[in-house]
Amino acid sequence: MTQPARIALVAGLALLAVAVGLTLSRSPMSIARTNGTPLREYRVAETAQGATYCQPHELLPSGTSAIRLSLSAFTGPRVRVVVSSGGSTVTSGTRGSGWTSRVVAVPVKPLPRAVSNATVCASFRTHHETVTVFGMRAPSALATRQGRRTLQGTMTIEYLRPGTRSWASMAPSIARRLGLGRASTGTWIVLLPLALLAVIAAAASKLLLKELS
C-alpha cells in the first residue's frame, strides 16, 4: 500500500472519530416554553401565496435559539421569523426552503434575557405549494393575525434552546429505552448492533489495507 493511500485512510478514520465525538459532546435541543397551544388538526389558516402570520402576546424565554412553528407543507418555502416588542425587533432568523413536516424550526439569535409581550411573525412566499397553519381556536384578542385581519385561532409555537445534558451523557438512558418493548429486552439490543458496526468497519479497513498493499 502506498504511503499517500495509507495516510488518506488513517486521516479519514480520524476525521470520522472526531465527528462522532463532537456530535456526542453537543446537547440536543429542548423545549424551553410553549405558548400553551396544543398542536391539533384545527387549521388556523391556509395559503398558496406569500403571507405573514403574526402571533401577539408571546413570552420569549432567555437563551431561545430556535422557534418551532406549526406550519405544514409538502415541500416548505423559505421562512423568516421576526420577534418584536414595543415596536422594535429583538431577534430574527431564517430557515431555508425544502423542509417537509407539520412543524418547522427556525434558528434565531439567542437573547440573554426573556422578552414579554412579544409578537412572533412568520413570513414566506410560495407560488406552487400550499402552506397550512395549525393550532386551536382562540378569542380574537389572542388570535393570530394576517396583516389587519384577525384569524379565528392561535398557531402553535415552541421555543427551543440547547439542553443541559450532552448526547453522550444521555446514551445509556436512550439505549435502555430503545431496548424496551421487545421480545428480548435490555441495553445489549442497542449495543450489539453498534459493536457489529465497529467490527465491520475494522474488518473493511483491514481488507482495504491488504488489497492496496
ABEGO torsion letter per residue (X at the ends): XBAAAAAAAAAAAAAAAAAAAAAAABBBBBBABBAGBBBBABBABBBABBBBBBBBGBBBBBGBABBBBBBBBABBBBBBBBBBBGGBBABBBBBBBGBBBABBBBBBBBBABBBBGBBBBBBBBBAABBBBBBEBBBBAAABBBBEABBBABBBBBBBBBBBABBAAAAAAAAAAAAABGBABBEAAAAAAAAAAAAAAAAAAAAAAAAAAX
